């Protein structure tokens, strides 16, 4: 029969091990990684990535290759913006809000991905104090594989 002091130490070690494991067991599933191609000096791209990270996504950054990855993903130039990203097999072009990224990943449509063409003021990353908190209307587009698009969500 174990001595009381050894038995107590074993129980303390077991309790400590369980406490260390609990936060992992209770943690929400991690968000997919968003791989981003952008210009190395682009501040609004950095702000968009901060928007992603604040919402639990991890951003992996490439400071070159935006145009090449856009072409490789089949995103027509008219939907272009200052950065291109990939998340869980979908393309993200421009300042796409996290809410729409989550919806895309939940609904899983047969599409290239989402785009916010140009750089509309008020979209994530284009919404800081340097823009006077102005909010221009814009659309998040669902890019079809045939080169067409449809409105996925409007922001007015």
N, C-alpha and C positions, 0 to 999 in steps of 0.2 A: 504494500500500500504506500503511495507517494506521501512524502511529508507535506504538512499543510503549507509551508512556505513555498515549496516547489509547485504545488498545485495552484496556489494563488498566483504565482508568476506566470504559469501557463495560461490561466484565465485572463490575466491582464494582457498578455501578448495577443491572445485570440481576440479580445475585445478591441485592442488597438488596431489589429489587422482589419477587423470588420468596419471600424470607423473610417479607416483609410479607403476602403472599397466602396462605402456608401455614396459619396459624392459622384463617383463614376456611374454607379447604378442608377442614380436619380437624375443624372445630367440628360438634357435633351440630346437627341441624335445630332451629330455635327452636320453643318451645312456643307454642300459640295464646294470644292475649290473652284474659284473663278480665275482663269488664266487670261491675262490682259496684255495686249500689245499696244504701245503708245509712244509718243515722242518723249524723249527724256526730260524736256523742259516744260511740259504741259501741266499747268497748275490745276486746271479743271478736271483733268484725268485723275490726278491725285485726290482731289476732293470727292470724285465719284467713287474711287476705291475706299475712301474713308467711310462713305455712305454704306458700302457693302460690308465693311468690317464692323461698323457699329451695329449692323443687323446680324452679325454672327458668321458671315461668309469669310473665307480666307482668300486673299488676292495674291496671285503670283504674277510678277510683273516682268515684261520684256520691254526694254526701252527702244526697241527698233522692230521693224517688220510689220507695222500696221497694214500698209497697203497690200503686202504680199499675203498676209493671212486672210484679209478680206477677200482677195481674189480666190485663194485656195478654198475658202468656205462657200464660194458662189454667191457672195453678196453683191448685187448690182451697185455701181458707183453712186447712183442717185440716192441710195439709202445711207451713204457714207457719213462718217462723223470723225471725231478726233481720236477715237480709240476703238479697238475691236477686241472682243473677249469671247471665251468659250467656257460654258458651264455644262457639265453632264451631257455632252454631245450636242448642245445647242449653241448657236452664235448669238452674241449680244453686240449690237453696233450702237455706240453712242451712250447717251446718258439715260439708260433704262432704269426705272425705279425698282427697288428690291421687291416691292409688292407684286409687280408684274413678273419678275424673275421667279418668284415662288409659285405664282399661278401657272406659269409655263411649265415648271418642273412637276407640278401636281397634275395638270391636265394632259401633258405629254402629247401635243398635237404633232401630226406628221408635217414638219416644217423645218426650215433652216434655223429659224430663231426669231429674235425680236430686234427691232431697230427704232431708234429715235434719231431721225436724220438731222443733219446740221448740228447746232448746239443751242437749243432753245433756252432762253433765260427763264429760270424757275424750275428747270428739271434738276434732278440730283447732280451736284457738282457745279451747277450753274446757278446756284441759289443763295450764295453767300452775301454778306453785307456789301461787297464790292460791286454787286449788281443792283444795289438799292432796294433789295428785297422785292424786286419786280417779278411778276409771274406772267409770262406770255403763254397763251394756249398752245398745246402741242398734242400730238398723237403718238402712241406707241404702236408700231406696226408689226404684224405677224408676217414674216417673210416666207412665202410659199416656195417650193422647190422649182416651180416653173418660172420664177423671176417676178411674179406678181406679189401683191401684198394686200392686206385688209387691216382695218383698224382693230386692234386688240383691246386698247383702252384709250379713251380721250381724257385729257386733263384740261379743264377750262377754268 
